Amino acid sequence: MSSLTVRPATNLDIDAVMAITTESFGPVSFEKNIEDRYGLINGKTWVTRKSRHLESDFEHPEGVILVAEESGVVIGYITLRLDKATGIGRIPNLAVQADSRNRGAGKQLIDKALEIMKSQGMEIARIETLAQNEVGQYLYPQQGFEEVARQIYYCCDLR
């Protein structure tokens, strides 16, 4: 990917980030799993809930969002949370649009994210994935991440 650049996101990138999110996270999203099990919640789709998470990332004072851009088009993104008090940087979201996958964009986004975390004094970088996200389970260890725990998510229908 010679024409790929990774740069800080701006508010002009929100629509592209949201489109990539909708395309990418359906098969590997806790929010989509909830919708598949229980249907719409409060009349809202999983995309609405995931969008709210991303809006929070764009607004968070300890947050950083990077986009991967190829020939002027945003093809992927990564969000970071830098907790300077604890020294732990977290990657809540990473996504690359389907027709741009397997060409190194995810790797480059993670590399840049880790570089930023290190420069901001983070001592540990953290990322999570669902068991159904085979791409994440393959990519993250390649980038130096080690599994340290597993978590099970539960829901209870209160309607």
Secondary structure as GFF3:
##gff-version 3
##sequence-region A 1 159
A	DSSP	beta_strand	4	8	.	.	.	ID=ss1
A	DSSP	three_ten_helix	11	13	.	.	.	ID=ss2
A	DSSP	alpha_helix	14	25	.	.	.	ID=ss3
A	DSSP	three_ten_helix	26	28	.	.	.	ID=ss4
A	DSSP	alpha_helix	30	38	.	.	.	ID=ss5
A	DSSP	alpha_helix	46	59	.	.	.	ID=ss6
A	DSSP	beta_strand	63	70	.	.	.	ID=ss7
A	DSSP	beta_strand	73	83	.	.	.	ID=ss8
A	DSSP	beta_strand	88	96	.	.	.	ID=ss9
A	DSSP	three_ten_helix	98	100	.	.	.	ID=ss10
A	DSSP	alpha_helix	105	119	.	.	.	ID=ss11
A	DSSP	beta_strand	124	127	.	.	.	ID=ss12
A	DSSP	alpha_helix	134	142	.	.	.	ID=ss13
###
